[in-house]
């Protein structure tokens, strides 16, 4: 690692650079957990642009909250966002 294919390298770089911010945004919206890569969809579309066409990637994955075994008191059993 890192990958040697230029396109795969750029996708890898995108996740490595922006991953912590994306993680923080997901946790802010949903609570503690992960986005499933098994129950997952992705759209890839071309967007016209005068400076050169752009690639649009849209990803959706089921949110899976962390389960906290033995949660007591005011601690949540699941990593859900408090409403």
C-alpha positions in Angstrom: 0.0 0.0 0.0 -0.6 2.6 -1.3 -2.1 1.2 -4.5 -0.1 1.7 -7.8 -3.1 2.2 -10.1 -3.6 6.0 -10.5 -7.4 5.9 -10.2 -7.5 3.5 -7.2 -4.7 5.6 -5.6 -6.9 8.8 -5.9 -9.8 7.0 -4.3 -7.5 5.7 -1.5 -6.2 9.2 -1.1 -9.7 10.7 -0.9 -10.6 8.4 1.9 -7.3 8.8 3.8 -7.5 12.6 3.6 -11.2 13.1 4.1 -12.1 10.0 6.1 -11.8 11.6 9.5 -14.1 14.5 8.6 -16.6 12.1 7.0 -16.5 9.9 10.1 -17.1 13.0 12.3 -20.1 14.1 10.1 -21.6 10.6 10.1 -21.3 10.3 13.9 -22.7 13.8 14.4 -25.8 12.9 12.4 -26.3 9.2 13.4 -24.3 8.6 16.5 -21.6 6.0 17.1 -21.6 3.3 14.5 -20.5 2.4 11.0 -21.9 2.5 7.4 -22.4 -1.0 6.1 -20.3 -2.0 3.1 -22.4 -5.1 2.7 -25.9 -3.4 2.4 -24.4 -0.8 0.1 -25.3 1.0 -3.1 -23.3 3.4 -5.3 -24.2 5.7 -8.2 -21.6 6.8 -10.7 -22.6 9.6 -13.0 -20.9 12.1 -15.4 -21.5 15.8 -14.9 -20.7 18.1 -17.7 -18.4 21.0 -16.8 -16.7 23.6 -19.1 -13.4 22.9 -17.4 -13.7 19.1 -18.1 -16.3 16.5 -17.2 -16.6 15.5 -13.6 -17.2 12.2 -11.9 -20.0 12.1 -9.3 -19.9 9.2 -6.8 -23.0 8.8 -4.6 -22.7 6.1 -1.9 -25.4 4.8 0.4 -25.0 2.2 3.1 -27.1 1.1 6.0 -26.1 2.7 9.3 -25.2 0.1 11.9 -25.1 1.6 15.5 -22.5 0.2 17.9 -24.0 -1.9 20.6 -22.7 -1.3 24.1 -23.1 -4.5 26.1 -23.6 -3.9 29.8 -24.6 -0.3 29.4 -25.9 1.1 32.7 -27.3 4.3 34.1 -27.7 7.0 31.5 -25.5 5.2 29.0 -27.2 4.2 25.8 -27.3 0.5 24.9 -26.8 1.5 21.2 -24.8 4.3 19.6 -27.8 6.3 18.6 -28.0 10.0 18.2 -29.9 11.5 21.2 -33.0 13.4 20.1 
